Amino acid sequence: ANVNAACDDDVEIFSANNWKNFSKAKQQQILLQYRLTYLAETEVNWCPALGTVLANDEIVNGVSERGGHPVVRKKMTQWSMRISAYAERLLQGLDTVDWTDSLKESQRNWIGKSVGASVTFNVNDHEETIEVFTTRPDTIFGVSFMTLAPEHELVSKITTPEQKAAVDAYVEATAKRSERDRMADVKTISGVFTGAYAEHPFTKKQIPIWIGDYVLASYGTGAVMAVPCGDQRDYDFAKHFGIEILNIFEGVDISEQAF
């Protein structure tokens, strides 16, 4: 049987007949596209002084718990697991385990299965596109802006020269914070406009693209379509930076908070 595999951004078709024509290294590279454990470029907490990657629990206020050394976020090749490939099996298995409801709920949150849709936005004056995953595709017409994780690979490509200094400074500052700190800090609102715009796939409206540390590169696609009329965090971000808020809910007052 023929199998399609994406390697080095090219799609190659191989079969049992030509499999032997690939080098051992190429064979392993292809098989990594299908294994439950695979090598990938992943954002990690890197401590140069200790020469090792640290878990979130080993970082306190941006420095290592042991020795108090600076820790930065950077991409490194790591072993990852395709939890999405067996998420449903894990969820169903919880029904047969004699655990408390609270513990089962924490496990469901860790498994993190979400059902929704992927939406692609074209970036103006660029060939790049931004893909977002949303559990609420029905709010697509309320998208008022987009937010990318500061470490998103497109940030350096789409940022305008006028915004480059501000964006670079923000990215550098964010690299010193762990993902846990960023997730836990719900009071601080921060972000920078990239100067770029995306095109709404239906209305063709120009949507400003921002970066913000409340978006994580390791979660989803590292990009969100912000619908402030229906999401409080998006609402607070828009209010803080004076971004126009589109209201898609008839007869609903959103002057004070999201619906």
N, C-alpha and C positions, 0 to 999 in steps of 0.2 A: 504494500500500500504506500502511496505517496504521502508525504507529510510536508506541510509548509512551515518553515521556520524563519524568523526574522533575526538576522545577524548583521552587525555593522551597518544597520539601517538599510540593508538590502534583503530582499526576499529571495531565498534560494529553495529550489525544489530538489529533494533528494529521495532516493529509494534504496532498497537493499542492493541493487546492482551497482550504484555509484557511491555507496557509503564508504567503501574501501578506498576511494580516491581522495577522501579527505584525510588530512593529517590528524594525529591523535589529539593535538591541541584544538583543531577545528571541530572534531567530533564532540569533545567535551564542551566547547562553547555552544554548540547547537543543543546538546542535551540539557544544558543549564536553562534553556528556555522552557523546559517542561518539568523539571524536578521540583519537589516541594521545598528543597533548600537550594539556594542559588547565590552566586556572587553578584553584587550590585554596588554602585556608588551610593553611599548613604551618608546623611548628615549625622555626625557624631560629636561628642564632647571631648575635645582633644586637649591634653595638658602637656605642653612642650617640656616643662621642667621634669615631670615624672616619666615622660616618654610613653604614655599609654592613654587609652580611651577610658573615660570615666562614666559611670552610670549617673542618672540624675540625682540619686540619693547620696552620691559622693561629692556633690557640689553645694557649697553654701555661699550665698551672696556673690556668685560669679567666680569663686576661687575654689580650689580643691580642699576638701575637708582635711586631708592629710597634708600638712605643710603650708597651706594657704597660697598655693601657686595659681597664677592666672589660667583660666580655661576658656577656650574659644570653640565656636562651632565651625566645623569644616567637613568637606566631603572626603570620605575615604572608602576604599573597597572593603566591604563587609559581607559576611554571610547573612542572608535574609531568609525568611520563610513565607511561603505563599499561603497565609492563613485563610485568605479568601477562597482558596481551592477546597477547603474542608470546613468552612465556617458553619454551614448548615448541619453537618454531622456533629460538630461540637455542641451546637445549640440543642439539638435533639437529645444528645447524650446527657445534658443537664437534667432532663426529666426523670432519668433513672438513678440519679445520685441522691443519697440521703444527706443533703445539705440544707442549711437555712435559706429562706427566701432572699435575705440580704446578701448572702455570699453568692447565690446563683445570679443575682442581679449584677453584682460586681463583675462576675465572669462574663455575662452577656455584654456588658459595657466594654470589657477588654477585647472580646471577640470582635465587636464593633461592626456587625453586619448592617448595612443600610441598603434600602431599595429605592432607586430613583432613576435619574436620567443624566446622560452626559450631554452638555451643550457646548458648541464650539463658536468662539467669537473671533472674527478676523481683526487683526491689528492694522490700523490705518498706516499707509506708507511703508508697510513691512510685509514680507512673505509669511511671517510667523502667525500662528493662531494660538489662542488660549482656550484650553479645554477645562471646563468646570464640571463637577459632579454635584447634583442637587437632589434632595429628597422632595423638593417642592417645585417641580417644573411648571406648575400652574401659576406661579408668581413671576414668570419670565418677563411680563410686561411692566413689572415694578422695578426692574433693574435700573438703579440710578448711577452706580459706579462699580468698578471692579477693584478687588484688592489682591495683590500677589504677596506671597511670602517674601521677605527681603532676600532670601537665598535662592529664590526661583531663578532658573537658568535664563529666562527671558529678560530679566531686569536690566542686565548690562547691555542687551541688544536694543531694547526699545526706548531706554531713557534718553531724553533730548539733551543736547550739550548744555542748555541753560539750567537743567535740573541735575546734572551729573554730580556736582560737588555735594549738594544736599543729599542726594540718594546714596552716594558712596559713604558719606559720614554716618548716615542712618544704618546702612548695612554693616559697617564696622562696629557700631555700638551694639547692634542686635546680636552679633556673633559672640559677644561676651556674656550673653544671657542663655540659660538652659531652657529647654522646651517647657519644663515644669514651671519655671518662673514666669514664662510668657503666658502659659495657660492659667496660672493662678492669679495673675495680676489683671483683674477685671476693672479696676478703677482708673488706671492710667490709660489715656487715649493718645496714641502717637502714630505717626505715619508721614509719608512724603509723597507728593505727586510726581509721577515719572515724566510728565509732560506729554505722554502718549495717550492716544484714544483708541478704543475698540468700536466696532460697528455692531449695533444690536442686530441679531440675525433676522428679526421680523420687522421691526419698525425702521431699521437703518439709522436710528438715532446715534449720535456720537457719545460714547460713554468714557469718561475719564478713568485712567488706570492709575491706581495708587499702590503703594506698598505699605504694609502694616505688620507689626510683630505679633498680632493676634492670629494671623494666618500662619500655619506651620507647613513647611515643605513636605514633611513626612505624612501629612494627613490629606487624604484625597489626592487631588492633583496639585496642591500647593497654591490654588487660586480659588477665589469665591466670586460669585456674582452677587453683589450687595443689593438687598431689597429692604431699605430702611423702613418702609411703611409697615413691614410685617416682621421685622427682626430688631430687637432692642439694641443689640451691639452695633449693628449696621446703622441704626438710627442715631445712637450716640456719636458714632464716628462722623456721620454726615453733618450733624448739628455742630460738632466741634470745629469742623473745617469749612463750614458754610457751603456744603454741597447740596444742590437742589434735590429735593425728595419727591419722587413721583408717588402719588396715592392711587392705588388700584381698587380700593375698597369704597364702594358707594355708601354715602351716609355715615361714614366713620370719621371722627375727629382725631387726627394724628398730630395736633399742634403741640402736645405735651409728651406723648410717648407712642411707641409702635403698637400696632393692633395685633 
